[in-house]
Amino acid sequence: MAMETSIGLLVGSADPTTTLLIVAIALALAIFANTYYSRLTNPDYYWQFGLFKVIAYGGMIVLSFVSAGIGAAVPSAATFLGMELQRLMQRLDISWISSLFNGKTGKEVANQ
């Protein structure tokens, strides 16, 4: 069963509900990573901001699902996942680039 599911995901023939579940889990992990990194670099950033993102994104995904079905909920969730991953990679890239120019390690940049 697990092998069939993983092969189905690779070829794109997976059940849409399974796809939505996987994307939703990845979205929650990306929001957690963004919240953790934001808190690490900014002491005024609270974990509640990440919770608000989960609530907002979850509500928009539910509205998409209720109004247009699973065919609209999966692309919506995937779009939100892409936005969170892009935000995380942009922050990490800026941190790495500034550390290269300043001659500091990543931890020293994160603690500024």
Contacts in CASP RR format, 6 or more apart in sequence:
PFRMAT RR
TARGET T0000
AUTHOR 0000-0000-0000
METHOD contacts of the structure
MODEL  1
MAMETSIGLLVGSADPTTTLLIVAIALALAIFANTYYSRLTNPDYYWQFG
LFKVIAYGGMIVLSFVSAGIGAAVPSAATFLGMELQRLMQRLDISWISSL
FNGKTGKEVANQ
5 14 0 8 1.000
5 18 0 8 1.000
8 14 0 8 1.000
9 18 0 8 1.000
9 19 0 8 1.000
9 22 0 8 1.000
16 70 0 8 1.000
16 71 0 8 1.000
16 74 0 8 1.000
17 70 0 8 1.000
19 74 0 8 1.000
20 61 0 8 1.000
20 70 0 8 1.000
20 73 0 8 1.000
20 74 0 8 1.000
20 77 0 8 1.000
23 74 0 8 1.000
23 77 0 8 1.000
23 78 0 8 1.000
23 81 0 8 1.000
24 61 0 8 1.000
24 77 0 8 1.000
26 81 0 8 1.000
27 57 0 8 1.000
27 77 0 8 1.000
27 80 0 8 1.000
27 81 0 8 1.000
27 84 0 8 1.000
28 54 0 8 1.000
30 81 0 8 1.000
30 82 0 8 1.000
30 84 0 8 1.000
30 85 0 8 1.000
30 88 0 8 1.000
31 50 0 8 1.000
31 53 0 8 1.000
31 54 0 8 1.000
31 57 0 8 1.000
31 84 0 8 1.000
32 50 0 8 1.000
33 88 0 8 1.000
34 50 0 8 1.000
34 53 0 8 1.000
34 84 0 8 1.000
34 87 0 8 1.000
34 88 0 8 1.000
34 91 0 8 1.000
35 45 0 8 1.000
35 47 0 8 1.000
35 49 0 8 1.000
35 50 0 8 1.000
35 53 0 8 1.000
37 88 0 8 1.000
37 91 0 8 1.000
37 92 0 8 1.000
38 45 0 8 1.000
38 49 0 8 1.000
38 91 0 8 1.000
39 45 0 8 1.000
39 46 0 8 1.000
39 47 0 8 1.000
40 110 0 8 1.000
41 91 0 8 1.000
41 95 0 8 1.000
41 110 0 8 1.000
41 112 0 8 1.000
53 84 0 8 1.000
57 77 0 8 1.000
57 80 0 8 1.000
60 76 0 8 1.000
60 80 0 8 1.000
61 73 0 8 1.000
61 76 0 8 1.000
61 77 0 8 1.000
61 80 0 8 1.000
62 73 0 8 1.000
64 72 0 8 1.000
64 73 0 8 1.000
64 76 0 8 1.000
65 72 0 8 1.000
65 73 0 8 1.000
95 106 0 8 1.000
95 109 0 8 1.000
95 110 0 8 1.000
96 106 0 8 1.000
98 104 0 8 1.000
98 109 0 8 1.000
99 105 0 8 1.000
99 106 0 8 1.000
99 108 0 8 1.000
99 109 0 8 1.000
102 109 0 8 1.000
END
